[in-house]
Each structure stands twice: as structure tokens, then as C-alpha cells.
């Protein structure tokens, strides 16, 4: 169970981007947050951690060592991304690429989780690294309009990840997930999971009702919560442990990968049916990131093998938007093995669906992937500070074309 506290004089309705930055992006704001005093003291909190700043933080002097990355994540529409460093956090725009703002703290400063709420001024922060700015067992709700924390949620164990919607805050611990109402921080639901050190959790971001996906209580199982219909669906997605998954914006499609990292499966979240299976490769790999395109026509996959793959999806989850995307365009068919004509005789490997397009990166490094706002583009973020924007050919496939590269950790980078 968590304890919560809030700070007065909150104004979460102001967007942190200028009108120019907000063009063609989400401009909505969340309703004003109600505040309640903490119901109990946080006995587990470490007194050596820094308390929330009530005044705007001082900048780190220019002479400090370069920041190292602790966290990377896209916002809900993939138009921005957040970076947590050992000094603070930074927010970047993807297209055009530029740093929007940064907050460097003058003491401590380690931020292990930064979760944006589209492009509004509210973020969720969790301390991390060797010198955390906040306790790793607390979720701090940061209002960048005021440059300070306005409320917090405290837990008895470390926070692994946070997911935000306009109406919900989802906090993921090692073996438990808490769902809160954003307006008053009221606890709405608790979910127990198998050990989840990566904090795997995905939530729908469409205008409809909330769909939440998390690991189940068994190896290879995912749990799907449909809050509108109050239904829970369990899917045995893989024989091995779940390594990564992603939801489509409307929550109707789910892509999963196991610790083997060879196959990616796409499921219908409503009935749990397997819709499609694609192959990343033949040898084991650690899947770092999965992402659907906005029209669910494509799926992108990144792994430690140093290649980002784009697969063509030939599925229909039943939604009007998905149906329309199939009728208005004819993407290239995913390549099959040349021996697929004797499918059923040779191992399944030979009849697998392979990626349409690929982009080569440094092997062994960790990358996040998402589809860009421009047609047929992919944005790739590296934990080494690399930013790539690439374009793929939807008809002929093959190697992607690199459109842009930046190292966003270098101070001399031009934004």
C-alpha cells in the first residue's frame, strides 16, 4: 500500500510548450488535481535522500562532468522523448529534433524514471542512479510550470516504472501494480504479477476506455485488463518469460516477445486470439522495444543484435480505424523463406514471416524505437545518447535510409 502527500497551489493545466511547439500535437490538459494530506508517515523513506524542491532548481555549473543516461522514454504520441540523467532530466522534440528544456539539480540529481503526459507540464519522476534526487520508492509528480513537485506517492519497495494517462497514474513495482485516479490520487486497483524487474506495463492512450497490459502470474503469461467492461483476459503468449510487449493506441492489439527474442506475436486483446507471428531472427536476442505505427499497419522491433526491424501487419482487430488502414493502402508483403512452399515438412523457421525493412546499429547497445510523425519514418533512441530518424520504403523494403543523426548528450550539439 502506498502513502501519498500533495503540495498546495497546483496549476497542472498549463502546457510547458510554446504555441509554436504545440502545433499539430496534443494541446489538451488534465483536470485540476485535488490535494489531500498524507494519511500516514512514510516510515520506509531514507532520511538521507533529498526532499522535493520548493523553489526552481539551480543549474549545474558548466564545469561538471558530462551527464550519463539513466532512463529514456517516448511520450504517448512519440512526438517527444524524455531522458533521465545523473544530474536531472531533459525533454526533447523528435521532429524537428531539438532540446525543449532541461532541469539540472544542484545536489543529488539522479532521475531513474521520467514519464511525460503527452506535452503538458506534468511529469512523473523517480529517483535513480548512485545519487538519487528522490527516493527510488517514491513517485514525484512534477509541475514544470512551477518547477517543483506538487505531490508524491510512496511505496514499500522500489518503483520500476510509471505510466500516465490523462485520467490515471499507473505505478509498477517488482510484483505489484497500482492504478490511481489522476485527479485525487485515489487508489482504484491493485494487480499482483510475476517478478517484473523491468517494470513491464502498457496502457492504451486512445480517447476510449483504459486497457492495461502487464505480466501475469505465470511464466510467459500476459494479463489484459479491460476497465470499461470490467473484464480480465489472460493470454499464454510464450513458453519463455515475457521480455517486452507493446499496445496499439486503442488497446486492441498487443505485440509480445519472450526472452528467446526470435519471434514476435500479435494478439487481439479482446478475445486473446493470435493474429500474426513474425520472426526477428534465428538466434537468441534481447528485445528492447516494440512499437506499433499509429495506423497499426507496421510494427517496429529493436534488440541487442544491433538491427531495427519493421514488419508489415496483415491483421484486423475489428476497429474502424484498423479496417480503414487495410483498405486504403497495400503495404509490401513480409518476405518468407524461399522454402516456404514445403511448409509443414521443414521446421517452422523456413515458413516464417521476416521483416520488410531494417536499419543497422551498434550491436550490444540498447535502443528504443517508435514511428515518426512523418510517413514511413522511424525514430531510434540509444542509451548512448544517439538519436536516429530513418525512412523505410513501404513498397520495396530493404535497408532504411538515415535522414538524421544527433548525439543529444553532447553539449555542443545544435538544437
N, C-alpha and C positions, 0 to 999 in steps of 0.2 A: 504493500500500500504506500502511496506517495503522500507527502505533505506538500502544501502549496502556500505561497505567500505572494502578495502583489504590492506594488508601489503606487502612490496616488498620482493624479494629474496626467493620466494617459491620454494620448491622442493617436490611436492607431490608424486614422483614416487618411493620413497624408502619404502620398506616394513619394518615394525617395528619388524618383527620376524626374528630370525636367520634362515639360510638354514635348520637346523635340525627341527625347529618348523614348517617350511612350508611344510615339506614332506606330500604328499597326501592331501594337501589343496590348496586353491586358491592362485596363485602367481601373478596374473595379477595386473597391476596398472592402475590408471586413467590417462588421458591425463593431461599435464601441465595446470594449471589454469591461465587464463588471468586476469589482475587486472585493475580495474577502480576506480578512486576516488569517494567518496560518492557524490551523486548528491544533497543532502541536509543534513542539520544537524538534528540530532535525538533530536527533542525538547522534546520528552516524556521521554528521558533517565533520570534516577535518578543519580544526581552527586555524591551521597554517595556510589554508587557501585564502585567496583574496576575495573580499566581499564585492558585490556589484558596484560599479562606479556610478555615483550620483551626479557627476559632472562629466562633460566631454573629456575623453582621454587625451593626454598629451601625446604628441607624436614621438616615435622612437628617434633618437638622434641619428643623423645621416651616417655616422661612423660605425654603426652596429654591423655585425656580420650579416650576410645575405640571409633572407628568410628561407626556411625549409618547409616543404608542404607536409601537412598532417592530414588533409582532407580535401576532396574535390567532389562537387555535385552540381548537376544542372538544376535549374528551376523547373517548374511544372510544364512550361511550354517550350523548354530547351532554347529559349532566346537569350538566356543569361547563364552564367555559372558562378559558383562561389568557391573560394579557396580558403581553407583554414591553415594558418601557419603557426610557427612557434612564437610569433610576435602579436598576432591578431587575426584579422580576416580581410578578404578583398572580394569585391564583386566586379565581374567583367561582363560586357556585352559581346555577343557572338558575331553579329553581322550588322554593322561593321564592327570588327574586333577593336575593343578599347577597354581600358580600365574605367569603371564608373566611379568607384570610390574605394577607399581602404580605411580601416580603423586599426592602428597600431597602438598597443598598450605600453605604458612606460614601466610596468612591472609584471612579472609573470608573462602572460600574453598568449600562452598556448591554447589554441582553439582546435579541438578534435572533431567537432561536427558543426557545420553551418548549413542550415536548411532555410531556403528562401520561400516566401509566399508570393508566387508569381513575381510582380515587380513593385509590390507595396513596401512600406517602410518597416514592416515587422519581419524579424528573423528569429529562428531558434538557434541558440548556441549551447555547446557543451565543451567544457574544458578538456584539454588533452596535451600530450607531449610530456617532456621532462619537467616543465614548469607551467602547469595549467593556470589559466586565468580564473577559472571557476572549478569547483569540484566536479570530477567526472561522473558523479552520481546525481547531478542536478541539470535540469533543462532550464536555461535562462531565456526568457522572451525579451528580445532586444527591440527597442523602438529607435530607429536611426534618425527619426525626426528630432528626438530629444537626446540622441547619443547616449543612451543609458538603458539599463534593464528595467522593465516595468513589472515583471512578475517572474516567478520561478516555480518549478516542480521538483521536489526532492524524493529520492528513492533510496532503497537499502543496498542497491548494487549499482555497478557502473551502467551508464546509458550507452547502448551500442549504436543506435541511430534514432532519428526523428523524422516523421513525415507530417507535412502540413497540407491542409485544405482550408478553404475559407471558413468552414464550419467546424473543423475538427483538428485536434492535435493528437498524433499517434506517437507514443514513446515505446521504443523497443529495448528490452533488457535481454540478458542471456537466455532466459527461459520463460519470459512473460512479456505480454504486450498490453499497454493501457491505452484506451481511447477516451479522449476528453472532449467536451464541448468547448469550442474556442471562446465563446462569449463570456462564460462564467467559470471556466476551468472545472466544471463538474465532471466527475468520473462516470462514464457511460457504460464501459465494457472492459472486462479483463479476459485475456486469452493466454492459455498455457501452451508452450511449444517445446519441441525437442531442443537440445542445446543449439543456440543460434549465435555463435560468436561474431559473425559478420553483421548481425542486425538486419537480416533479410526481411523486407516488408515492402509491399507495393500497394498503393491506393489509387482508385480511379480519380480523374480530375475533370470529368465532364460535368455538364450542368445537372445531370441526373443524380440519382442516389449514390451513396457510398458503397463501393465494392472494395474489400480489403483482402489481400492475399498474404499468407505467412506460412512458415513451415508447420507441418502437423506434429503429431506426437510419435510418428514412426519415421524411420529412415526412408527417404525418397518420396515422402508424402507432403502434399501442399494442402492447406486449408483455405477455402474461399468463403468469406462472409458477405452475404447479400443483405445489407441492412434494411432496405426498403421492404423486402418480402420476409425478412427475419428468417432466412434460410442459411444453413451451413452446408457446404459441399466439400467432401474430402476426395482428393484425386491422388491415386498412386502413380506419380509421374515417372519415377525412375526406380531402378533396383538399388542404385548407389545413393549416397547422400545428395541433397539438393545443394548446388553451388551458386546458382544465380537464377533469377526469374524477372520478368517484366510484364506489366499490364498495358493493354491499349488504353487510350484516353477514356473511352466509355466503359471500361472494365469488362468488356465481353470476351476479349481474347487474352490468353495467358501463354507466354513463352517460357519454357523451363530448360535448364541444363543441369546435369549432375556433375559430380566430382571427376567422372571419367572425361567429360568435356568433348566427346566425339559427336554426339547427337544433340540436336535441339528440337523439342517437341512443342507444338502449338495446340492448346486446348480451348474448347468452348467453356467458359466459366459457369454458364447457366446449368448445363447438364453434365459437364465433366468429360465430354467426348473428345477423343483425339482427332484433330482436324488435319494435321500435317506433321511430317517429320523431315528434318533436313540434316545434312551431315557437314560438320565443320572440318573434320579430317579423320584420319585413321588412327593416329596415336593420341595418347592421353594429353590433355591440356587443361589449364585452369581458366575457366571462363570468367572474365571480369565484368562484362557488361553486355546487356541485351537491350534493344530498343526497337519499338515499332515506329514506322512512319505515321504521320497524322491521319493518313487515309487508309492505314493498315494494308497497304499494298506491298510494303517492304519490311524486312527485319534485318537489323544490323547486329553483328556479334564481334566482340573483341576478346582476345585471350593472350596468354603469356607466350604464344608462339610468334608474336610479332606481326600478325596479319589481321586486319579488319575485314570481315566478310559481309556482303549484302546478299540476302536471299529474296527471291520472289515468292510472295504468298498467294496461294490459289484457294483461299478459303472465304467462307461467307458465314459470319456469326449470326446473321439474321437481322442486323440493324439496317435501317435505310441507308445510312452513310456508307456502310461496308458494301451493300449491294450496288450502290451507285458507282463506287470506285471500280468495281469489276466491269461495269457496262460502258464506262466512258474511256477506258484505256486498256490496251493489250500489252502488258509487260512481257519481256523476254522470258521464255520458259527456262526454269533452272536446269542446268546441264545434268545429264545422267551418265553413268558409266557406259562405255561402248558395248559392254557385255550385258546390258540390262535386258536384252531380248531373251536371255536364258534365265531370267529371274525365277527363283524357286529352286533352281538346281545349284547355283553357286551361292556362297554366303550373301547375306543381306547387303553387305558393303558394296557389292557390284551393281545393285539397283538403286543406290542412294541418290537423293537429290543434293546437288552441290551448289555452291554459291554462284551467283551471277557476276558479281564484281568483287574485287579485292584491292586492299591497299597495304603495302609492306611498311612495317615499322621496326624499331629495335626489339629484338627478341628478349624476353625475360622482364621487360618493364611493364608497368601496369597502366592500362588505358581505359578511359570511359568513352562511350560513343553515343551519339544521338543524330537524328536527322535535322539538317538545317532548314531555315525558313525558305530559302530559295530551292526551286525544284531540283530534285535529284542530287542534292548535296548532303554530305555527311560531315559532322563536326567531331573531332577526336581530341581528347584531353589526356595528357600524360602526367603521371605523378612526378616526372622530372621537370615539369613546367612547360612542356611543349603544347602548342595549340596548332592543329591542322584543320583546314577546311578543304574538302575534296569533292569532286564531282564524278558521278558514275554515268555510264551510258546505259539507259534503260532498255535499249534495243539490242546492242551488240555485247554489252557486258565487258568483261575483261578488267585490266588494271585501271584503277581510278586515276583521275588527273588531279594533281595537287594545285589548288588555287591560292593557298595562303599558308604561311607558317610564322609563328611567333614563339619566343620564349618569354612567358609572362612573369617569370621570376627575376629576369634581368632588369636592373633599374634603368639601363639605357634604352630599353625597349620603347619604341614610339607608339603611343596610343592615340 
